[in-house]
Amino acid sequence: MPFAIYVLGLAVFAQGTSEFMLSGLNPDIARELNISLSAAGALTSAFAAGMIVGAPLTAVLSLRWPRRRALLAFLVAFMLVHVAGAVTSSFSVLLVTRALGALANAGFLAVGLATATSMVRPDAKGRAAAVLLGGITLACVAGVPAGAALGQALGWRSAFWAVALICLPAVFAVLRSVPDTAPPTGSPDVDPADGPGGDPGGVSGGGPPGARSQLRVLRSARLLVVLLVAALVNAATFCTFTYLGPVITDVARFSEGWVPAMLALFGVGSFAGATLGGRMSDTRPMLVLIPGGIALLAGWTLFTATAGDQVAVLLLVFVQGTLSFAVGSTLIARILYAATGAPSLGGAFATAALNVGAAAGPALGGAALAAGLGYRSPLWLSALLVAAAFITAGFAGAVRRTRTPPRAQAAAPALGERPSA
């Protein structure tokens, strides 16, 4: 893997830390700014909403920019809004900085995925994407616990300063290691591959396909199914991850001191899963998606039944973290392969799908808890969401088989296969 891809992973680590660290900082923020805890929770919602809206929006806006310039603009903006958040005494300003930070994060991740996959062989997209997703999982392992500890020791503002400082070396590394590419010279609505001198990579000045041609690619029914399946699997992951603390303390009867260790254990599993998914998604994706998906569904079901057993919880926290990100990262690779005709917007829609899941899962889990269904309810909801992903994929496959002539079925790639060049 080119060194520049690991640089992008470092930046994603800083951004992932920012996205998830508020779970340990919200009480201090509420106390210092004299707001309710539920109001402080709006900071997390603002970030999720900014990620969902921001991924396709910022990707379209940056189509005419060289990728290095776009990455630097998003990363510097992300750093500056964290500086603003660290010094403000206004909740309204802090809320705006979270939304703007999410927009910058979404744009960086979308362009970063496009950049990373363009720097490797056409059959190595999954491994390149796994490096960036590895930045998110490492944020769960190290960044979020470190942010919580820093907030407890020095106040919540110190965690914002730390995120900004981590971005600083990433800015210089992107400037030095990510190749510069010329902006598109033609209309953003014209696919340069259709005319003389077209250059899908954007290196020789032709630029990537324009917004209209990329959006046409993204209207593919098969791609939309993979996006929906990815959102459902990620919703299952974050439905439980968000409310793992009460499961650990109130159901499994661990002491509160175990919560950070369990979250870190889930993060270690997710890093292992993203790494495994990245290695296998380029060559044997169905080996991850079908057996891994079945194991993921069985694991959430078993977790629901055995959440009161401490040994089972210790094992399943790690196993489910591994399976969730192995299946999730493989689905992201499938999106990138299916959207080769949309090199910029494919990564944006993959980012949006992940964040739709990351927002919907906790919302569903919270609704179940508010309805008095108990602390195990996020676990069985995670099982239902994975089952819904299987049903969606199976129904779409059945519809495709009934509507496609047998000869075309034989030629068409399946969900886990790469489209032919």
C-alpha positions in Angstrom: 0.0 0.0 0.0 1.3 3.5 -0.8 2.4 5.5 2.3 -0.2 8.2 1.4 -3.1 5.8 2.1 -1.8 5.3 5.7 -1.6 9.1 6.0 -5.3 9.3 5.0 -5.9 6.6 7.7 -4.3 8.8 10.3 -6.6 11.7 9.4 -9.6 9.4 9.5 -8.4 8.3 13.0 -8.6 11.9 14.2 -12.0 12.4 12.7 -13.4 9.1 14.0 -12.1 10.0 17.5 -14.1 13.3 17.2 -17.2 11.6 16.0 -17.4 9.1 18.9 -15.7 10.8 21.8 -18.7 12.9 22.9 -20.2 9.8 24.5 -17.8 10.3 27.4 -17.7 14.1 27.3 -21.4 15.1 27.2 -22.0 15.2 31.0 -19.1 17.7 31.4 -20.3 19.8 28.4 -23.8 19.9 29.8 -22.5 20.9 33.3 -20.1 23.7 32.1 -22.5 25.2 29.5 -25.5 24.9 31.8 -27.6 22.8 29.5 -29.5 19.6 29.9 -27.9 16.2 29.1 -30.4 15.7 26.3 -29.5 19.0 24.8 -25.8 18.0 24.9 -26.9 14.8 23.0 -27.9 17.0 20.1 -24.2 17.5 19.4 -24.0 13.9 18.4 -27.2 14.1 16.3 -25.8 17.3 14.6 -22.6 15.4 13.7 -24.5 12.4 12.3 -26.8 14.6 10.2 -23.9 16.5 8.9 -22.2 13.3 7.8 -25.3 12.0 6.0 -25.9 15.2 4.1 -22.3 16.2 3.7 -20.9 13.1 2.0 -22.7 13.5 -1.4 -22.9 17.3 -1.1 -19.2 17.9 -0.5 -18.2 15.3 -3.0 -20.2 17.0 -5.8 -18.9 20.5 -4.8 -15.3 19.2 -4.9 -15.5 17.4 -8.3 -13.6 20.3 -10.0 -10.9 20.4 -7.4 -7.6 18.4 -7.5 -7.9 15.7 -4.9 -5.0 16.8 -2.8 -6.5 20.3 -2.6 -9.9 18.9 -1.6 -8.4 16.7 1.1 -6.4 19.7 2.5 -9.4 22.0 2.5 -11.6 19.5 4.3 -8.9 18.6 6.8 -7.9 22.2 7.6 -11.6 23.1 8.0 -12.1 20.1 10.3 -9.1 21.2 12.4 -10.3 24.9 12.6 -13.8 24.1 13.7 -12.4 22.0 16.6 -10.3 24.9 17.6 -13.4 27.1 17.6 -15.3 24.4 19.6 -12.5 24.3 22.2 -12.6 28.0 22.9 -16.3 28.8 22.7 -18.6 29.3 25.7 -21.8 29.2 23.6 -23.7 26.0 23.1 -25.1 27.3 19.8 -21.6 27.9 18.4 -20.5 24.5 19.6 -23.5 22.9 17.8 -22.6 24.7 14.6 -19.0 23.6 14.8 -20.1 20.0 15.2 -22.3 20.2 12.0 -19.5 21.9 10.1 -17.0 19.4 11.3 -19.2 16.6 10.1 -19.5 18.2 6.7 -15.7 18.4 6.5 -15.3 14.9 7.8 -17.8 13.5 5.2 -16.1 15.3 2.4 -12.6 14.1 3.5 -13.8 10.5 3.8 -15.5 10.5 0.4 -12.6 12.1 -1.4 -10.2 9.9 0.7 -11.9 6.7 -0.4 -11.7 7.8 -4.1 -8.1 8.8 -3.7 -7.0 5.7 -1.9 -8.7 3.3 -4.4 -7.2 5.3 -7.3 -3.7 4.8 -6.0 -3.8 0.9 -6.0 -4.4 -1.8 -8.6 -8.0 -2.1 -9.8 -8.3 -5.4 -7.8 -7.1 -4.0 -4.5 -9.9 -1.5 -3.7 -11.0 -3.5 -0.6 -7.6 -3.4 1.0 -7.2 0.4 0.4 -10.6 1.1 1.8 -9.8 -1.1 4.8 -6.9 1.1 5.7 -9.2 4.1 6.0 -11.9 2.2 7.9 -9.1 1.0 10.1 -8.6 4.6 11.2 -12.2 4.6 12.4 -11.8 1.3 14.3 -8.5 2.5 15.9 -10.4 5.5 17.1 -12.8 3.2 18.9 -9.8 1.3 20.4 -7.6 4.2 21.4 -8.9 7.5 20.4 -12.3 7.5 22.2 -11.0 6.1 25.6 -8.0 8.5 25.4 -10.4 11.4 24.7 -12.6 10.4 27.7 -9.6 10.1 30.0 -8.2 13.5 28.8 -11.6 15.1 29.3 -11.8 13.7 32.9 -8.3 14.9 33.7 -8.2 18.3 32.0 -11.8 19.1 30.9 -13.8 18.4 27.8 -12.1 21.3 25.8 -8.7 19.4 26.0 -10.2 16.6 23.9 -11.2 19.1 21.2 -7.6 20.6 21.3 -6.2 17.0 21.0 -8.2 16.2 17.9 -7.0 19.5 16.3 -3.4 18.7 17.1 -3.6 15.2 15.6 -4.9 16.8 12.4 -1.8 19.0 12.1 0.8 16.4 11.2 -1.8 14.8 8.9 -2.1 18.1 7.0 1.6 18.2 6.3 1.7 14.6 5.5 -1.2 14.9 2.9 0.6 17.9 1.5 3.8 15.9 1.0 2.6 12.4 0.2 -0.7 12.6 -1.7 -0.1 13.1 -5.4 -1.3 16.3 -6.9 -3.8 16.0 -9.7 -5.0 18.6 -12.2 -8.6 19.8 -11.9 -11.0 18.7 -14.7 -10.8 20.9 -17.7 -14.2 20.1 -19.2 -17.8 20.6 -18.0 -18.6 18.9 -14.8 -21.6 17.3 -16.5 -19.6 15.7 -19.3 -17.8 12.4 -18.8 -14.3 13.0 -20.2 -13.9 9.3 -21.0 -16.5 9.9 -23.8 -14.3 12.5 -25.5 -10.7 12.8 -26.7 -8.1 12.7 -24.0 -10.5 11.5 -21.3 -8.7 10.5 -18.1 -10.9 8.9 -15.4 -8.1 9.2 -12.9 -7.8 12.9 -13.3 -4.1 12.8 -13.6 -3.6 14.1 -17.1 -6.2 16.9 -16.8 -9.3 15.1 -18.0 -10.6 14.7 -14.5 -13.1 12.3 -13.2 -16.5 11.8 -14.7 -18.9 14.7 -14.0 -21.7 14.8 -11.5 -24.5 13.8 -13.9 -22.7 10.8 -15.4 -21.7 9.6 -11.9 -25.2 10.0 -10.6 -26.4 7.9 -13.5 -24.1 5.1 -12.4 -25.4 5.4 -8.8 -29.0 4.9 -9.9 -28.1 1.2 -10.5 -30.7 -1.0 -8.7 -27.9 -3.4 -7.6 -25.8 -0.7 -6.2 -28.8 0.8 -4.3 -29.4 -2.6 -2.7 -25.8 -2.9 -1.5 -26.0 0.6 -0.1 -29.2 -0.4 1.8 -27.7 -3.6 3.1 -24.6 -1.8 4.3 -26.7 0.8 6.1 -28.7 -2.0 7.8 -25.6 -3.9 8.9 -24.0 -0.7 10.3 -27.3 0.2 12.1 -27.1 -3.2 13.8 -23.5 -2.5 14.8 -24.2 0.9 16.3 -27.5 0.0 17.8 -25.7 -2.2 20.3 -22.4 -0.3 20.5 -24.1 2.9 21.6 -25.9 1.1 24.5 -23.2 -1.4 25.3 -22.5 0.2 28.7 -25.9 -0.6 30.3 -25.7 -4.2 28.9 -22.3 -4.6 30.6 -23.2 -3.1 34.0 -27.0 -3.8 34.4 -27.4 -7.1 32.6 -24.0 -8.8 32.8 -23.3 -7.2 36.2 -19.8 -6.0 35.5 -18.6 -3.0 37.5 -18.5 0.3 35.8 -14.7 0.1 35.5 -15.1 -2.6 32.9 -17.0 -0.4 30.5 -13.9 1.3 28.9 -12.2 -2.1 28.6 -15.2 -3.7 26.9 -15.5 -0.8 24.5 -11.8 -1.1 23.7 -12.3 -4.9 23.3 -15.1 -4.2 20.8 -12.7 -1.8 19.0 -9.9 -4.4 18.9 -12.4 -6.8 17.3 -13.6 -4.2 14.8 -10.0 -3.4 13.8 -9.4 -7.2 13.2 -12.6 -7.4 11.3 -11.9 -4.5 9.0 -8.4 -5.9 8.3 -9.8 -9.3 7.6 -12.5 -7.9 5.4 -10.0 -5.7 3.5 -7.8 -8.7 2.7 -10.7 -11.0 1.6 -13.1 -8.5 -0.1 -10.9 -8.2 -3.2 -10.7 -11.9 -3.9 -13.3 -13.9 -1.9 -16.0 -11.5 -0.8 -18.8 -14.1 -0.7 -16.8 -16.1 1.9 -17.1 -13.0 4.2 -20.6 -11.9 3.3 -22.6 -15.2 3.5 -20.9 -17.2 6.3 -19.9 -14.0 8.0 -23.4 -12.6 7.8 -24.9 -15.8 9.1 -22.5 -15.8 12.0 -23.2 -12.1 12.7 -26.9 -12.8 12.9 -26.4 -15.9 15.1 -24.0 -13.9 17.3 -26.5 -11.1 18.0 -29.1 -13.7 18.8 -26.8 -15.5 21.1 -25.7 -12.3 22.7 -29.4 -11.5 23.5 -29.9 -14.9 25.1 -26.6 -14.9 27.1 -26.1 -11.2 28.0 -26.3 -12.2 31.7 -23.3 -14.5 31.5 -20.0 -12.6 32.0 -17.9 -15.1 30.1 -20.2 -15.1 27.1 -20.3 -11.3 27.1 -16.5 -11.1 27.1 -16.3 -13.4 24.1 -19.2 -12.0 22.1 -18.1 -8.3 22.5 -14.9 -9.2 20.6 -16.5 -11.7 18.2 -19.4 -9.3 17.2 -17.0 -6.4 16.8 -14.9 -8.6 14.4 -17.9 -9.9 12.4 -19.6 -6.5 12.2 -16.6 -4.8 10.6 -15.6 -7.7 8.5 -19.0 -7.8 6.8 -19.3 -4.0 6.8 -15.9 -3.3 5.2 -16.6 -6.0 2.6 -19.9 -4.3 1.7 -18.1 -0.9 1.4 -15.6 -2.6 -1.0 -18.6 -4.0 -3.0 -20.0 -0.5 -3.3 -16.6 0.9 -4.6 -16.4 -2.0 -7.1 -20.0 -1.5 -8.3 -19.4 2.3 -8.6 -16.3 2.3 -10.7 -18.0 4.6 -13.1 -18.6 7.1 -10.2 -15.1 7.4 -8.7 -15.8 10.5 -6.6 -19.5 10.0 -5.7 -19.2 6.2 -5.1 -17.2 6.9 -1.9 -19.6 9.7 -0.9 -22.6 7.4 -1.1 -20.8 4.7 0.8 -20.0 7.2 3.5 -23.6 8.3 3.6 -24.9 4.8 3.9 -22.6 4.1 6.8 -23.8 7.2 8.6 -27.4 6.5 7.9 -26.9 3.3 9.7 -24.8 4.9 12.5 -27.7 7.4 13.1 -30.6 5.0 12.7 -29.2 2.2 14.9 -28.8 4.3 18.0 -32.2 6.0 17.4 -33.9 2.6 17.2 -32.1 1.3 20.3 -33.0 4.5 22.2 -36.7 4.2 21.2 -36.7 0.6 22.5 -35.2 1.6 25.8 -37.6 4.5 26.1 -40.5 2.1 25.5 -39.3 0.1 28.6 -38.2 -2.9 26.6 -35.1 -3.4 28.7 -31.4 -3.2 28.2 -31.3 -6.4 26.1 -33.5 -4.7 23.4 -30.6 -3.1 21.4 -29.2 -6.6 21.1 -32.3 -8.2 19.6 -32.8 -5.1 17.5 -29.3 -5.7 16.1 -30.3 -9.2 15.2 -33.5 -8.0 13.5 -31.5 -5.4 11.5 -29.0 -8.0 10.2 -32.0 -10.3 9.3 -33.5 -7.4 7.4 -30.3 -7.0 5.5 -30.4 -10.7 4.5 -34.1 -10.4 3.5 -33.3 -7.3 1.4 -30.5 -8.9 -0.4 -32.4 -12.2 -1.0 -35.5 -10.4 -2.2 -33.5 -8.2 -4.6 -31.7 -11.3 -5.9 -35.0 -13.1 -6.5 -36.5 -10.1 -8.3 -33.4 -9.8 -10.5 -33.5 -13.5 -11.4 -37.2 -13.3 -12.4 -36.7 -10.2 -14.6 -33.4 -11.1 -16.2 -33.1 -13.5 -19.1 -31.0 -16.6 -18.3 -28.2 -15.7 -20.6 -27.9 -12.2 -19.0 -28.0 -13.8 -15.6 -25.0 -15.8 -16.4 -23.1 -12.8 -17.6 -24.1 -10.4 -14.8 -21.9 -10.3 -11.6 -23.4 -11.3 -8.3 -23.5 -9.1 -5.2 -20.1 -10.2 -4.1 -18.3 -10.2 -7.5 -16.4 -7.4 -9.1 -17.9 -6.1 -12.3 -15.8 -7.0 -15.3 -13.6 -4.2 -16.7 
